[in-house]
Amino acid sequence: MAEADDNSPIRRFIQNHPLNLAIISSLSGMLKSIIALPIQHPLDTLKVNYQIQNKLKNEFEVIKHIHAERGGVKGFYYGYMANQSKQIFKASYRYPLLSCLPRFYAGLFGSKYEDHKYAMRILTSFSLAIIEATLITPFERLQVFLMTSKFGDSNYRDFFDMIKTKARKELFKGYSPYILKQCVSWTIFLQADQFYKYRIRNLFKIPDEKMITGWKLGICSLLTSFTTVLSVMPFDNIKTYLQKHNIELKDGSRVKTNENQFTVRNAIKGIYAKRGIRGFYVGWRVRICVNFINSSFTVVLLEWIENQAHGL
């Protein structure tokens, strides 16, 4: 995104009313999700299946497994619509919260946002984690269920049959590790984003009112992504273990797996028993690729929004 002109229409629109910043942030975030998802979703499918397929040793074996078991290339796009709905929904509130909450907290405490960015971003991290985990866990449950299912035509029916009697329990399966993951993820991401951008600005003498661009912003994205992935991978693997497909075929009938198997404690024990400590980092290479795509878009978009809203 190009560096903003002081009198650009978007900047004037944002400066005209505080609510306008939320509107621009939401629309920009939803557009970003639509553009990025066709690239991101196959990598998500690869990551999720790698995390639960204990017999597969590397990403290439997982790719062959998905291709063979899911009918070719289309197998990498199972759960695409659920993921698309989730991503657009997330973007619709995520970017307004990322841009507006730090300024809201600064005003609440009677301070200036530009002078307390790290502290305001910590408060934003925890607020966003609680909101996001509550809103998104049901979408995540459906998405992971579909990505790891074995039956094809009856996947959605299986899911809705499964949640009929215990909707809240089934839809929020994986909530605990997810909210922990989101707290860690957003805290690390927002602090790393601010830290690396601050260092780049100091190193290349870029003033606060100017936008970081080009390869310098790319370095920020890469470092932020790598730092975040290493922090959240264990929580992500536990969440996926709890949310995976748990309908089995027994005597020709579909039956739900014993739900007592799907607890955080059993997830940790199961992952460790299969692969040891490295089991919590299964798929880290794919995760870095997925996160780098997300991080690149998010870091650039946040920098652009910050540039447009500078001084607000």
Kinemage of the C-alpha trace (Angstrom):
@kinemage 1
@onewidth
@group {chain A} dominant
@subgroup {mainchain}
@vectorlist {calphas} color= white
{ca met a 1} P 0.000 0.000 0.000
{ca ala a 2} L 1.299 3.386 -0.927
{ca glu a 3} L 2.329 5.998 1.615
{ca ala a 4} L -0.636 8.169 2.469
{ca asp a 5} L -0.978 11.794 1.460
{ca asp a 6} L -1.860 14.166 4.333
{ca asn a 7} L -4.978 15.246 2.433
{ca ser a 8} L -6.008 11.850 1.002
{ca pro a 9} L -9.780 11.192 0.926
{ca ile a 10} L -9.430 8.141 3.191
{ca arg a 11} L -7.435 10.067 5.790
{ca arg a 12} L -9.931 12.930 5.735
{ca phe a 13} L -12.771 10.401 6.095
{ca ile a 14} L -11.079 8.726 9.082
{ca gln a 15} L -10.231 12.016 10.764
{ca asn a 16} L -13.797 13.277 10.307
{ca his a 17} L -15.333 10.884 12.899
{ca pro a 18} L -13.855 8.173 15.226
{ca leu a 19} L -16.359 5.589 13.940
{ca asn a 20} L -15.007 5.996 10.410
{ca leu a 21} L -11.719 4.379 11.449
{ca ala a 22} L -13.653 1.230 12.413
{ca ile a 23} L -15.520 1.240 9.088
{ca ile a 24} L -12.357 1.535 6.979
{ca ser a 25} L -10.561 -1.070 9.114
{ca ser a 26} L -13.440 -3.552 8.786
{ca leu a 27} L -13.814 -3.188 5.009
{ca ser a 28} L -10.046 -3.411 4.452
{ca gly a 29} L -9.791 -6.506 6.646
{ca met a 30} L -12.637 -8.335 4.878
{ca leu a 31} L -11.084 -7.571 1.472
{ca lys a 32} L -7.754 -8.883 2.749
{ca ser a 33} L -9.422 -12.150 3.863
{ca ile a 34} L -11.094 -12.743 0.495
{ca ile a 35} L -7.793 -12.200 -1.350
{ca ala a 36} L -5.612 -14.305 0.965
{ca leu a 37} L -7.821 -17.346 1.626
{ca pro a 38} L -7.373 -19.227 -1.710
{ca ile a 39} L -3.657 -19.405 -0.882
{ca gln a 40} L -4.053 -19.905 2.842
{ca his a 41} L -6.723 -22.630 2.972
{ca pro a 42} L -4.755 -25.490 1.340
{ca leu a 43} L -1.905 -24.748 3.759
{ca asp a 44} L -4.389 -24.798 6.662
{ca thr a 45} L -5.661 -28.196 5.476
{ca leu a 46} L -2.088 -29.479 5.228
{ca lys a 47} L -1.238 -28.178 8.717
{ca val a 48} L -4.353 -29.611 10.394
{ca asn a 49} L -3.951 -33.061 8.802
{ca tyr a 50} L -0.247 -33.160 9.637
{ca gln a 51} L -1.070 -32.413 13.284
{ca ile a 52} L -3.414 -35.413 13.590
{ca gln a 53} L -1.848 -37.984 11.203
{ca asn a 54} L 0.682 -39.581 13.545
{ca lys a 55} L 2.006 -42.058 10.966
{ca leu a 56} L 3.011 -39.424 8.398
{ca lys a 57} L 6.585 -38.218 8.760
{ca asn a 58} L 6.693 -35.000 6.746
{ca glu a 59} L 4.673 -32.526 4.707
{ca phe a 60} L 5.180 -34.421 1.444
{ca glu a 61} L 3.605 -37.580 2.884
{ca val a 62} L 0.667 -35.515 4.156
{ca ile a 63} L 0.170 -33.964 0.704
{ca lys a 64} L 0.108 -37.449 -0.885
{ca his a 65} L -2.295 -38.681 1.803
{ca ile a 66} L -4.756 -35.804 1.289
{ca his a 67} L -4.525 -36.122 -2.503
{ca ala a 68} L -5.175 -39.881 -2.392
{ca glu a 69} L -7.854 -39.935 0.327
{ca arg a 70} L -9.797 -36.800 -0.616
{ca gly a 71} L -10.121 -37.089 -4.387
{ca gly a 72} L -7.194 -35.012 -5.627
{ca val a 73} L -6.789 -31.256 -5.479
{ca lys a 74} L -10.330 -30.666 -4.198
{ca gly a 75} L -9.300 -32.434 -1.002
{ca phe a 76} L -7.194 -29.418 -0.071
{ca tyr a 77} L -10.302 -27.234 -0.187
{ca tyr a 78} L -12.576 -29.263 2.100
{ca gly a 79} L -14.157 -26.852 4.586
{ca tyr a 80} L -13.379 -23.851 2.362
{ca met a 81} L -16.774 -22.167 2.772
{ca ala a 82} L -16.698 -22.620 6.551
{ca asn a 83} L -13.225 -21.109 6.583
{ca gln a 84} L -14.252 -18.271 4.254
{ca ser a 85} L -17.205 -17.403 6.500
{ca lys a 86} L -14.949 -17.534 9.534
{ca gln a 87} L -12.240 -15.351 7.981
{ca ile a 88} L -14.640 -12.669 6.725
{ca phe a 89} L -16.436 -12.635 10.072
{ca lys a 90} L -13.136 -12.383 11.951
{ca ala a 91} L -11.887 -9.552 9.751
{ca ser a 92} L -15.152 -7.621 10.113
{ca tyr a 93} L -14.510 -7.059 13.837
{ca arg a 94} L -10.799 -7.859 14.252
{ca tyr a 95} L -9.326 -4.878 12.425
{ca pro a 96} L -11.714 -2.311 13.936
{ca leu a 97} L -10.759 -3.659 17.374
{ca leu a 98} L -7.044 -3.629 16.525
{ca ser a 99} L -7.197 -0.028 15.360
{ca cys a 100} L -9.767 1.394 17.816
{ca leu a 101} L -9.255 -0.458 21.117
{ca pro a 102} L -5.718 0.898 21.785
{ca arg a 103} L -6.994 4.436 21.278
{ca phe a 104} L -10.073 3.703 23.396
{ca tyr a 105} L -7.919 2.455 26.286
{ca ala a 106} L -5.573 5.429 25.934
{ca gly a 107} L -8.536 7.792 26.228
{ca leu a 108} L -9.949 5.782 29.143
{ca phe a 109} L -6.715 6.226 31.097
{ca gly a 110} L -6.258 9.829 30.011
{ca ser a 111} L -3.058 9.212 28.080
{ca lys a 112} L -1.889 9.651 24.513
{ca tyr a 113} L -1.829 6.468 22.395
{ca glu a 114} L 1.440 7.330 20.614
{ca asp a 115} L 3.208 7.602 23.999
{ca his a 116} L 1.987 4.264 25.401
{ca lys a 117} L 1.658 1.940 22.411
{ca tyr a 118} L 3.074 -1.164 24.115
{ca ala a 119} L 0.763 -0.924 27.154
{ca met a 120} L -2.327 -0.137 25.099
{ca arg a 121} L -1.590 -3.082 22.806
{ca ile a 122} L -1.333 -5.488 25.766
{ca leu a 123} L -4.820 -4.487 26.917
{ca thr a 124} L -6.022 -4.864 23.318
{ca ser a 125} L -4.449 -8.350 23.094
{ca phe a 126} L -6.398 -9.764 26.045
{ca ser a 127} L -9.645 -8.081 25.033
{ca leu a 128} L -9.375 -9.367 21.467
{ca ala a 129} L -8.423 -12.882 22.609
{ca ile a 130} L -11.536 -13.234 24.801
{ca ile a 131} L -13.863 -11.810 22.142
{ca glu a 132} L -12.339 -13.838 19.314
{ca ala a 133} L -12.207 -17.167 21.123
{ca thr a 134} L -15.870 -16.850 22.090
{ca leu a 135} L -17.024 -15.896 18.604
{ca ile a 136} L -14.751 -18.114 16.494
{ca thr a 137} L -14.462 -21.442 18.358
{ca pro a 138} L -17.706 -22.840 16.784
{ca phe a 139} L -16.406 -21.947 13.297
{ca glu a 140} L -13.043 -23.544 14.115
{ca arg a 141} L -14.776 -26.686 15.374
{ca leu a 142} L -16.741 -27.060 12.122
{ca gln a 143} L -13.733 -26.227 9.947
{ca val a 144} L -11.371 -28.719 11.630
{ca phe a 145} L -14.131 -31.379 11.684
{ca leu a 146} L -14.555 -31.022 7.909
{ca met a 147} L -10.809 -30.889 7.232
{ca thr a 148} L -10.241 -34.140 9.109
{ca ser a 149} L -13.403 -36.037 8.128
{ca lys a 150} L -13.289 -39.325 6.224
{ca phe a 151} L -16.676 -39.693 4.604
{ca gly a 152} L -17.225 -36.946 2.015
{ca asp a 153} L -20.907 -36.482 1.185
{ca ser a 154} L -22.227 -36.732 4.755
{ca asn a 155} L -19.734 -34.455 6.496
{ca tyr a 156} L -22.125 -31.586 7.253
{ca arg a 157} L -24.936 -33.976 8.213
{ca asp a 158} L -22.583 -35.849 10.542
{ca phe a 159} L -21.581 -32.588 12.199
{ca phe a 160} L -25.115 -31.319 12.772
{ca asp a 161} L -26.315 -34.752 13.930
{ca met a 162} L -23.456 -34.778 16.423
{ca ile a 163} L -24.261 -31.375 17.952
{ca lys a 164} L -28.054 -31.856 18.217
{ca thr a 165} L -28.126 -32.858 21.870
{ca lys a 166} L -24.972 -31.139 23.197
{ca ala a 167} L -24.547 -28.108 20.964
{ca arg a 168} L -22.719 -25.848 23.437
{ca lys a 169} L -20.313 -28.573 24.564
{ca glu a 170} L -19.539 -29.728 21.014
{ca leu a 171} L -19.330 -26.283 19.414
{ca phe a 172} L -16.970 -24.975 22.111
{ca lys a 173} L -14.734 -28.029 22.202
{ca gly a 174} L -11.169 -26.723 22.233
{ca tyr a 175} L -12.183 -23.374 23.771
{ca ser a 176} L -9.679 -23.489 26.668
{ca pro a 177} L -6.514 -24.010 24.591
{ca tyr a 178} L -7.894 -21.651 21.941
{ca ile a 179} L -8.353 -18.742 24.330
{ca leu a 180} L -4.881 -19.377 25.775
{ca lys a 181} L -3.510 -19.540 22.256
{ca gln a 182} L -5.226 -16.268 21.323
{ca cys a 183} L -3.965 -14.495 24.437
{ca val a 184} L -0.405 -15.601 23.730
{ca ser a 185} L -0.726 -15.075 19.977
{ca trp a 186} L -2.141 -11.557 20.072
{ca thr a 187} L 0.139 -10.417 22.888
{ca ile a 188} L 3.248 -11.714 21.101
{ca phe a 189} L 2.075 -10.541 17.669
{ca leu a 190} L 1.167 -6.979 18.644
{ca gln a 191} L 4.251 -6.515 20.826
{ca ala a 192} L 6.554 -8.010 18.175
{ca asp a 193} L 4.881 -5.922 15.451
{ca gln a 194} L 5.454 -2.748 17.468
{ca phe a 195} L 8.987 -3.766 18.515
{ca tyr a 196} L 10.279 -4.647 15.037
{ca lys a 197} L 8.660 -1.610 13.428
{ca tyr a 198} L 10.193 0.603 16.118
{ca arg a 199} L 13.640 -0.893 15.441
{ca ile a 200} L 13.242 -0.500 11.677
{ca arg a 201} L 12.184 3.133 12.102
{ca asn a 202} L 15.208 3.856 14.290
{ca leu a 203} L 17.599 1.975 12.021
{ca phe a 204} L 16.470 3.690 8.810
{ca lys a 205} L 15.436 7.038 10.336
{ca ile a 206} L 11.775 6.708 9.311
{ca pro a 207} L 9.557 9.236 11.170
{ca asp a 208} L 6.351 8.062 12.871
{ca glu a 209} L 4.121 9.928 10.435
{ca lys a 210} L 5.632 8.072 7.458
{ca met a 211} L 4.687 4.515 6.491
{ca ile a 212} L 7.305 1.746 6.451
{ca thr a 213} L 7.266 0.233 2.960
{ca gly a 214} L 8.906 -2.383 0.713
{ca trp a 215} L 11.429 -4.920 1.938
{ca lys a 216} L 11.720 -3.169 5.315
{ca leu a 217} L 8.064 -3.968 6.018
{ca gly a 218} L 8.677 -7.498 4.704
{ca ile a 219} L 11.402 -8.002 7.323
{ca cys a 220} L 8.972 -6.870 10.030
{ca ser a 221} L 6.401 -9.393 8.763
{ca leu a 222} L 8.870 -12.287 8.700
{ca leu a 223} L 10.289 -11.613 12.170
{ca thr a 224} L 6.839 -11.044 13.667
{ca ser a 225} L 5.530 -14.256 12.082
{ca phe a 226} L 8.449 -16.400 13.265
{ca thr a 227} L 8.252 -15.038 16.824
{ca thr a 228} L 4.490 -15.627 17.004
{ca val a 229} L 4.536 -19.164 15.555
{ca leu a 230} L 7.099 -20.472 18.032
{ca ser a 231} L 4.949 -19.156 20.880
{ca val a 232} L 1.527 -20.485 19.827
{ca met a 233} L 2.248 -23.847 18.173
{ca pro a 234} L 1.695 -26.017 21.305
{ca phe a 235} L -1.742 -24.444 21.925
{ca asp a 236} L -2.653 -24.817 18.244
{ca asn a 237} L -1.813 -28.530 18.221
{ca ile a 238} L -3.843 -29.180 21.385
{ca lys a 239} L -6.818 -27.260 19.941
{ca thr a 240} L -6.675 -29.245 16.685
{ca tyr a 241} L -6.511 -32.556 18.579
{ca leu a 242} L -9.707 -31.635 20.454
{ca gln a 243} L -11.568 -30.340 17.399
{ca lys a 244} L -10.744 -33.110 14.933
{ca his a 245} L -13.326 -35.351 13.263
{ca asn a 246} L -14.667 -37.807 15.839
{ca ile a 247} L -17.279 -39.831 13.968
{ca glu a 248} L -16.241 -43.429 13.324
{ca leu a 249} L -17.641 -46.367 11.322
{ca lys a 250} L -18.572 -49.362 13.457
{ca asp a 251} L -20.476 -52.293 11.990
{ca gly a 252} L -21.457 -50.140 9.014
{ca ser a 253} L -22.909 -47.353 11.174
{ca arg a 254} L -21.528 -43.930 12.042
{ca val a 255} L -20.965 -43.531 15.771
{ca lys a 256} L -19.448 -40.731 17.825
{ca thr a 257} L -16.074 -41.483 19.416
{ca asn a 258} L -16.023 -41.683 23.224
{ca glu a 259} L -16.070 -38.010 24.196
{ca asn a 260} L -14.018 -38.701 27.347
{ca gln a 261} L -11.028 -39.052 25.035
{ca phe a 262} L -11.311 -35.394 24.040
{ca thr a 263} L -10.028 -33.487 27.082
{ca val a 264} L -7.107 -31.079 27.309
{ca arg a 265} L -5.254 -33.502 29.583
{ca asn a 266} L -5.738 -36.424 27.190
{ca ala a 267} L -4.791 -34.234 24.246
{ca ile a 268} L -1.480 -33.315 25.901
{ca lys a 269} L -0.828 -36.951 26.875
{ca gly a 270} L -1.798 -38.212 23.421
{ca ile a 271} L 0.384 -35.742 21.547
{ca tyr a 272} L 3.369 -36.356 23.846
{ca ala a 273} L 2.980 -40.164 23.698
{ca lys a 274} L 3.087 -40.180 19.892
{ca arg a 275} L 5.914 -37.716 19.204
{ca gly a 276} L 7.297 -36.348 22.475
{ca ile a 277} L 7.905 -32.603 22.865
{ca arg a 278} L 8.313 -32.174 19.113
{ca gly a 279} L 4.686 -33.319 18.755
{ca phe a 280} L 3.602 -29.900 19.982
{ca tyr a 281} L 5.500 -28.336 17.079
{ca val a 282} L 4.334 -30.691 14.335
{ca gly a 283} L 3.737 -28.733 11.151
{ca trp a 284} L 5.849 -25.749 12.206
{ca arg a 285} L 7.154 -25.228 8.666
{ca val a 286} L 3.618 -25.154 7.259
{ca arg a 287} L 2.492 -23.027 10.185
{ca ile a 288} L 5.188 -20.463 9.430
{ca cys a 289} L 4.038 -20.315 5.802
{ca val a 290} L 0.384 -19.871 6.857
{ca asn a 291} L 1.271 -17.362 9.532
{ca phe a 292} L 3.601 -15.455 7.216
{ca ile a 293} L 0.764 -14.985 4.718
{ca asn a 294} L -1.536 -13.766 7.482
{ca ser a 295} L 1.208 -11.764 9.165
{ca ser a 296} L 2.266 -10.090 5.924
{ca phe a 297} L -1.255 -8.907 5.163
{ca thr a 298} L -1.931 -7.944 8.786
{ca val a 299} L 1.373 -6.126 9.368
{ca val a 300} L 0.977 -4.161 6.124
{ca leu a 301} L -2.691 -3.410 6.804
{ca leu a 302} L -2.023 -2.296 10.387
{ca glu a 303} L 0.829 -0.080 9.225
{ca trp a 304} L -1.425 1.493 6.596
{ca ile a 305} L -4.261 2.006 9.106
{ca glu a 306} L -1.842 3.471 11.661
{ca asn a 307} L -0.511 5.806 8.967
{ca gln a 308} L -3.990 6.927 7.970
{ca ala a 309} L -5.100 7.416 11.596
{ca his a 310} L -1.880 9.037 12.846
{ca gly a 311} L -2.671 11.712 15.396
{ca leu a 312} L -6.285 10.593 15.893
